[in-house]
Amino acid sequence: MTFGIQAQDQVPLNPDHPDVYVVQRGDTLWDISGQFLAQPWQWPEIWQVNPQVENPHLIYPGDRLRLVYVEGQPQLHLERGPRAYRLTPASGSSSLHPQVRREAVGEAIPAIPLDAINAFLSRTRIVAPDAFEGTPYVISGSDNHILMGAGDKIYARGDFRVPLAAYGVYRPGPIYADPLTGETLGRQALDVGSVDLFQLDPDRREEFAIATLEVTRTAREIRLEDRLLPVEERSIAAMFQPGAPAVPVEGVILGVDEGVTQIGKYDVVVVNRGEREALQPGHVLAIYKRGATVRDRIERESVKLPDEYAGVLMVFRTFEKMSLALVLEAERPLAVMDLVRNP
């Protein structure tokens, strides 16, 4: 079964593109896009959903992608792999009949390397600047330990008047503001771990209690003063397709995980644009280094040099005013305050 579309304009292809590519385990959609296209974010221009194909958005290991031309325009045709059919005898008959394969969504290839963003997919998030005010906090580990991990018992103090069975443990991160407008955009809540509530004991302050909790998961060691927040129920779709934003986007890289100063390939960064600017998971933005301002000694005036292309990132999680993105290409060292815009 095949499908394809006619691109509106000729899409520039990778000069070394294959005519046929067999999808491999470990591939990402970004990698496959780069096999065929000079600009991988143009994938939607030669790919279109066909309702006759089961899970038409998804590509599985063993599937074959064939590049063809229709009226001079490139198209990608999908041919399900050899496991797409399973031969089974019909009832009361020894003859064999093909059945369409039903793959688990989890077996489909993701858009970007999931291991690079695993900690950010469902836990690390952007919250309101005051989100940690009044929330319970870790005061001790068992035997007065100050660093705790999975399987340990910890104690937290705070308002547990409406107790929950489980909590997320977060470390307050930086508060981000827009560098141009000064608007406060949000605060990073860095995922530390998860805990289950074991028991509650009264505290000398009436509105407080001392909670005994069991650590069920850690992304990093739990420390004193880490905060407890309700577990966020938010589904993250990792099977989005790369593409350019439909509207102009101009922004900057505001931060990078763990306070690293030099940013490179597969680093997760914070961008000062989000859902209100129509950003969605899968949107690709080009990264630019700001052009320096130099002195024209002949005309005796300052001149700003052009911004220089430096890489590409893909948004994988959006919030109202900010987004988390993965750097997919870095032609030179990147840094906070580098520019991002439509590719």
N, C-alpha and C positions, 0 to 999 in steps of 0.2 A: 504494500500500500504506500502510495507516495503523495506528496503534496508540495506546493510551492506558491509563490506569488511573483508578480512582475514588479520589480522595483521602479519607483517613479523616475529616478535618475540613476545613471550608472554608478554603482557603489564601487569604490576603489578596492581591488582585491589584493591580498598578499601575493607578491610576485612568485613566491614559492608554494602557492597553495596546492593541495592535492586535489585530484578529481573525486576521489572517494576517501572517506576517513571512517575507520571503525572505532567506535567509542570504547575507551579502556577504563577499567576501574582506577580511581584516583584522578581522572580528568575533572576539570571544572569547565563550566560553560564559557568562562572568560578565555581559558586556554584554547578551547575548540574554536571560539570566535576568531582568535588570533591566527589559527591555522588557515582560515579562509579569507579574512578581511584585514586590510591594512589598518583599519580603525575598528577594533572589536565592538565598540559601543553601537555600531551600525547594524548589529545582528538583526534587530526587528525589521530592517528594510528588506531582508531577503528570506525572512522566516514568518510564516503565518499559521495560526492554528487551523487545523482541519478537524471538524467535529467527527469525522469518520475514524479518526485515529484515537485509540484509547489513551487517556491521559496525554492529550496532544501537546501540552506545555512541557512535558517531561521527556528527558532523553536518558536511556539506560545503557549500561555497558553491553557491548555486543551489537548495538544498533549501528547501521551504516548511514552516513550522510553523504549524499552524492550531489556534486555541483553541476548544474546543467544551465543552459541558456535558452530562454524563450523570448523570441523577437529581440534578440541581442542583449537581453537583461539577465543577470545572474539570479539563479534560484537555488535553494537548497531543498532537496528531496530527502525525506526520511524513509528508511527501510528498516522495519523492526528486525532485530537480530535473529539468529537461528533458534533461540529459545522462545521466540514469539509464539510458537505453536507447539502444542503437546498432543501427541497422537494417543487417543484412547478408543477402545472399542465401544460402539453404540450398544444400547441395551438389546440383548437377544441376537447380536450379530458379532461376527469375528472381524468385520471390516473396521478400519481405523478412520477417524475423523479428526480434522484439525480443530483445536480450540485456541482462542486468543489467550495469550499469556496475561496474567494479572500480577504485576510487580508491586511490591510494597513501595509507597512513595519514598521511604527512607533509602531505597536502593537507587533512586534516580540521582544523576550527577548534580551537585550543587552549583550555584553561580560562581562562588569564590571558595577558597579553602576554609572549610568549617573549623579545622583545628586552630586556625589563626584567630578566629573570633569567638571560640567556644564560650569563653568566660563572659562575653558581652551579649550573647544571643538572647538570653532571657533574664539576666540578673543585673549586671551593672547598668545603671540608668541615670537619667537626668531628672532631678526633682526641684521643687520650689526652693528658693534660698533659705526659707525658714522651716523646711520640712523636718529637721532634726530637733527642733525646739520642743521640749517636753516629752521626748521619746525615751523609753527605758535604755539603760546603758550598762555595759559590763563592768562589774566592780571587782571580780576575783574569779580565779579558777580554783579547782579543788586543790587542797594543800597549799593555798596561797600562790599558785602558779600565776605568772603574768603573761605567758604565751600559751595558748591552747589550740588543740587540733581535733580532728575527727575522733569521736569516741570519748572525749573528755567531758567532764561535768563543769559547767560554769554557773556563775551567779550574776544576776542582773537586778538592778534597782530602778524603780520608776512606777509609772501609772499603769497598773494591770487591772483596772476596774472592769474592763471588757477584755478578758483574757482570750488569747487565740491558742490553738493547738500547736502551731508552729510559727516561727518568725525567720525573717532573713536578717543576717548580721551585716551591717554596712559601716564603712569608714567615711566620714564626711570628706569630700574632696573639695577642689577649688570652686569658688563662685565665679561664674563667667559673665562678663559684660561685653556688649558690642563695642569694638574699638572706635567706631565712628560716631555712634549716637550716644554711647554711654548707657544704653538700656541694659538692665539686668536680665540675663537670659535664663539662668538656672544654675543649679549646683550639681556636680557629679557625686553620685552615691556609689562608692566603689564596693563591689561585691566582695565580702569576706567569707561568708559561709551560711549555713542553715542550722537551726536548732529546734528541738521539740521541747515543749513545756512539760516539766516533770511535776513540780509542786509550787505552791505559792504560800508565803508566810507573811504575816503582818509586819509593817515597818512602824517606827515611831511616828512618822508622818502619816496622817490618816489616809491621804490620797495615794500614798506609795505602798509598795509591797516588795518583798525580796523573792525573786523567782529563781528556782533551781531548774536548769535546762541541760539537755544533752545535745552535744554537737553531732550532727548527722552528716555534715559535709563542710569542707573548707576549700576555698580557692587560695587562701593565704592564711598565715597564723592569726588567730584572734588575739586582740590586745585589749588591755584595760581601756575603758572609755569608748570602745566601739559601740555602735548604736543598733537597736532592734527596730525593725520596721515590718509591717505586714508584708507577707509574701505577695509579690506582684503577679497577678494572673494575666499574662500577656503573651499571646502566641506570636512567634517569629517565623515568617516564611523564609526559608533558606533557598527556595527554588525559583526565586525571581529571575527575570531576564535582564541583561545589561541594556541600557539605552540612555540617550541624552535627555535631560529635562525638556519638557515641552515649552517652558517659558524661560526667559533669561534669568540666570542666577549669578550673583556676584557676592563672594564672601571671602572668609579667611579661615585658616586653621587656628583654632583657639588653644588647643592643648593636645597632649599625647599621654597615653597611659604611663603611670609610674614616674611621671616627671622627667622622662628622657628629653634631652635637649636636641639631639640629632635624630631625625626621622628618616626611616628607610622603608624598603619594600616589606609589606605585610605588617607594618605597624598600624595600630588603631589610633585614629585621630578624632578630635572633636571639631565640628564645623559650626559656624554661627548662622546657619540657615536650617530651617526645618519644615514642618508640615504647612505652616502658614505661607511659606514661599513655594509651596507645591512640590517639595522634594518627597520622593518615595524610595523605598528599598529597590536597588537596582540602578538608580540614577548614577551616571558617571560624570565626574567633573575633572577638568584638567587643572593641574597645579602649576603656578607660575612664581618664579622669584621676582621680587620687585626690582625694577630697573633703578640703578643708582642715579643720583643727581650730580652732574659734573659741571665744571665751569668752562664755558666757551670763552677762551681768552682773546679771541679776535673780536667777537661781538660784545664781549664783556657782559655776559648774562649767564644765568644758570639754566641748564638743559637737563631734562629727565630722559634717561635712556629707556629703550623699550623693555617691558617686562619679558622675562625669558622663560619659555616652556621648560618644566622640570619634571613632570610626571603625571600620573593619573590615579584617582581614587574612586572607589565605588561606595555609595551609601548603602548600609545594611540595616540601620535602625534609625527611625525618626522620632522626634519629640516635637512639641509645638514650635519651639523657637530654635532648636539645635538638632544636630544629627551626629551619629557615630558612623565612621567610614573606614574602609580598609585601603591602604596604599597598595596599588597593584603594580605600578611602574614608578621607578625613581631614577631618573637619568643623572641626578646629582644630589648631594645631601639636602634634605628638606628641613624646615624649621617652623616653629610657631610664628604666626603672622604671615606666612606665605599665602598668596592669593589662590582662590579657587573660582573657576567660572566654567561656563558651558564649553564642552570640547569642540 
